[in-house]
Amino acid sequence: MSSSPESNGIAEALGKALAIARDAQRAQEESGAQTVEVEAADGMIRVSATTAGKVAVDIVDPRAVRLSKEQLSEEITAGVNAALDAAREQAGIPGAIDLEGLNEKVEELQQQSVQRLSSFMNTLTESHARIVQTAADGRGLS
């Protein structure tokens, strides 16, 4: 049984998608050890983030705890966001992924797969009907 050019296209597209995913995972694992440090609250808070997304917050100046709860929360949040942005930038990871484009490709692949599966099922049903008819003709049942 030979595969059609259409099914080879699906296999090729899936192969490329898997290769891209493996490369991205490998890059993320390799870059996970890189750490970026930023300061917040005029140097009273130090935030470090790895390119794998791990974050540590260190209050290096006791005056930071004198800030109001809201101010301290804002400073820590700003520091964490800045550290994560810097880590992404250092690793060459885009801040946002084109989910719309990815979704379109997945839908396209899904539609192609459904069409091919439908065609396969129709062929299988027709073949089954012919086998049943041939068996019935051989027994003199038709």
C-alpha positions as semicolon CSV with decimal commas, in nm:
position;residue;x (nm);y (nm);z (nm)
1;M;0,000;0,000;0,000
2;S;0,156;0,329;-0,104
3;S;0,090;0,655;0,075
4;S;-0,064;0,942;-0,114
5;P;0,116;1,273;-0,160
6;E;-0,151;1,431;0,062
7;S;-0,076;1,200;0,355
8;N;0,295;1,266;0,310
9;G;0,217;1,638;0,344
10;I;0,049;1,580;0,679
11;A;0,335;1,362;0,799
12;E;0,585;1,624;0,688
13;A;0,392;1,906;0,860
14;L;0,364;1,705;1,182
15;G;0,733;1,618;1,162
16;K;0,826;1,984;1,127
17;A;0,599;2,081;1,417
18;L;0,756;1,814;1,639
19;A;1,107;1,923;1,541
20;I;1,026;2,285;1,627
21;A;0,880;2,181;1,962
22;R;1,187;1,968;2,042
23;D;1,423;2,251;1,946
24;A;1,229;2,496;2,163
25;Q;1,234;2,256;2,458
26;R;1,607;2,194;2,416
27;A;1,676;2,569;2,398
28;Q;1,467;2,630;2,708
29;E;1,649;2,356;2,900
30;E;1,990;2,487;2,791
31;S;1,906;2,844;2,884
32;G;1,741;2,755;3,216
33;A;2,064;2,811;3,408
34;Q;2,099;3,174;3,299
35;T;1,999;3,425;3,565
36;V;1,915;3,793;3,538
37;E;1,909;4,034;3,832
38;V;1,724;4,364;3,861
39;E;1,674;4,608;4,144
40;A;1,349;4,764;4,256
41;A;1,248;5,024;4,515
42;D;1,564;5,228;4,461
43;G;1,785;4,925;4,521
44;M;1,613;4,809;4,839
45;I;1,477;4,496;4,664
46;R;1,671;4,263;4,436
47;V;1,487;4,027;4,205
48;S;1,652;3,747;4,012
49;A;1,487;3,542;3,740
50;T;1,611;3,251;3,534
51;T;1,534;3,212;3,168
52;A;1,324;2,910;3,271
53;G;1,092;3,145;3,462
54;K;1,205;3,084;3,821
55;V;1,199;3,397;4,038
56;A;1,361;3,491;4,369
57;V;1,298;3,813;4,561
58;D;1,547;3,942;4,818
59;I;1,488;4,243;5,039
60;V;1,841;4,378;5,071
61;D;1,761;4,693;5,262
62;P;1,548;4,674;5,578
63;R;1,398;5,012;5,490
64;A;1,191;4,832;5,225
65;V;0,967;4,681;5,494
66;R;0,878;5,033;5,603
67;L;0,700;5,088;5,272
68;S;0,326;5,058;5,282
69;K;0,180;4,723;5,188
70;E;0,062;4,864;4,854
71;Q;0,399;5,025;4,774
72;L;0,591;4,710;4,864
73;S;0,356;4,497;4,650
74;E;0,391;4,735;4,356
75;E;0,772;4,743;4,382
76;I;0,801;4,364;4,405
77;T;0,560;4,318;4,115
78;A;0,749;4,569;3,902
79;G;1,079;4,403;3,988
80;V;0,953;4,054;3,906
81;N;0,807;4,169;3,574
82;A;1,127;4,352;3,482
83;A;1,339;4,049;3,573
84;L;1,122;3,811;3,369
85;D;1,128;4,048;3,071
86;A;1,507;4,074;3,093
87;A;1,542;3,694;3,122
88;R;1,321;3,641;2,816
89;E;1,520;3,898;2,623
90;Q;1,851;3,738;2,726
91;A;1,728;3,395;2,614
92;G;1,593;3,533;2,287
93;I;1,241;3,420;2,375
94;P;0,969;3,641;2,234
95;G;0,740;3,802;2,486
96;A;0,431;3,688;2,301
97;I;0,360;3,397;2,071
98;D;0,135;3,441;1,769
99;L;-0,141;3,220;1,906
100;E;-0,381;3,327;1,631
101;G;-0,140;3,211;1,360
102;L;-0,068;2,890;1,547
103;N;-0,440;2,827;1,590
104;E;-0,499;2,880;1,216
105;K;-0,230;2,625;1,130
106;V;-0,373;2,370;1,374
107;E;-0,724;2,419;1,234
108;E;-0,593;2,380;0,879
109;L;-0,415;2,058;0,973
110;Q;-0,727;1,934;1,150
111;Q;-0,944;2,002;0,845
112;Q;-0,699;1,821;0,618
113;S;-0,690;1,527;0,857
114;V;-1,070;1,505;0,875
115;Q;-1,098;1,514;0,496
116;R;-0,840;1,240;0,454
117;L;-0,993;1,027;0,727
118;S;-1,337;1,067;0,568
119;S;-1,197;0,963;0,231
120;F;-1,025;0,664;0,391
121;M;-1,343;0,560;0,572
122;N;-1,548;0,587;0,250
123;T;-1,296;0,370;0,066
124;L;-1,295;0,120;0,352
125;T;-1,677;0,104;0,356
126;E;-1,693;0,057;-0,021
127;S;-1,427;-0,217;-0,004
128;H;-1,616;-0,392;0,274
129;A;-1,939;-0,380;0,073
130;R;-1,761;-0,530;-0,230
131;I;-1,612;-0,808;-0,017
132;V;-1,952;-0,888;0,132
133;Q;-2,111;-0,888;-0,215
134;T;-1,836;-1,108;-0,359
135;A;-1,876;-1,355;-0,071
136;A;-2,253;-1,358;-0,118
137;D;-2,215;-1,412;-0,495
138;G;-1,973;-1,699;-0,427
139;R;-2,227;-1,872;-0,205
140;G;-2,509;-1,804;-0,445
141;L;-2,691;-1,587;-0,188
142;S;-2,763;-1,284;-0,401
